[in-house]
Amino acid sequence: MFGSIAALGAGLAVIGAGIGIGQVGGKAMEGISRQPEAASKIQTAMIIAAALIEGAALFGVVVSFLGLK
């Protein structure tokens, strides 16, 4: 029973990260298309934001698996 709850928590964390990275990537592409001269700054900020989102998702997965005991 607890294993399925942990798997559900891990799945929700990964789905949330996927949605977040999709939003970041989409908005970065919009920004680059509007201001191509700022592409390098936008890309750098996008990569940092994606890494932070992945870190939060990994934290969620680890916490959900720690709940197994």
C-alpha positions in Angstrom: 0.0 0.0 0.0 2.7 2.5 1.0 4.8 1.7 -2.1 2.0 2.7 -4.4 1.5 6.0 -2.5 5.3 6.7 -2.8 5.1 5.9 -6.5 2.2 8.3 -6.9 4.1 11.0 -5.1 7.1 10.5 -7.3 5.0 10.5 -10.4 3.3 13.8 -9.4 6.7 15.4 -8.8 8.0 14.4 -12.2 4.8 15.5 -13.9 5.1 18.9 -12.2 8.7 19.2 -13.3 7.8 18.4 -16.9 5.1 21.0 -16.9 7.4 23.6 -15.4 10.3 22.9 -17.8 7.8 23.0 -20.7 6.6 26.4 -19.5 10.1 27.7 -19.1 11.2 26.5 -22.5 8.1 27.9 -24.3 8.4 31.3 -22.7 12.1 31.4 -23.5 11.4 30.6 -27.2 8.8 33.4 -27.2 11.4 35.8 -25.7 14.1 34.8 -28.1 11.7 35.2 -31.1 10.8 38.7 -29.9 14.4 39.8 -29.1 16.9 37.7 -31.0 19.8 39.8 -29.8 19.1 38.8 -26.2 19.2 35.0 -27.0 22.3 34.2 -25.0 21.0 35.9 -21.8 17.6 34.3 -22.2 19.2 30.9 -22.8 21.4 31.2 -19.7 18.4 32.1 -17.5 16.3 29.3 -19.0 19.0 26.6 -18.3 19.4 27.8 -14.7 15.6 27.8 -14.2 15.3 24.3 -15.7 18.0 23.0 -13.4 16.3 24.5 -10.3 13.0 22.9 -11.4 14.7 19.5 -11.9 16.3 19.9 -8.4 12.9 20.5 -6.9 11.5 17.4 -8.7 14.4 15.2 -7.5 13.8 16.4 -4.0 10.1 15.5 -4.3 11.0 12.0 -5.6 13.5 11.4 -2.8 11.0 12.6 -0.1 8.3 10.3 -1.6 10.6 7.3 -1.5 11.8 8.1 2.1 8.2 7.7 3.1 8.4 4.0 2.4 10.3 3.1 5.5 
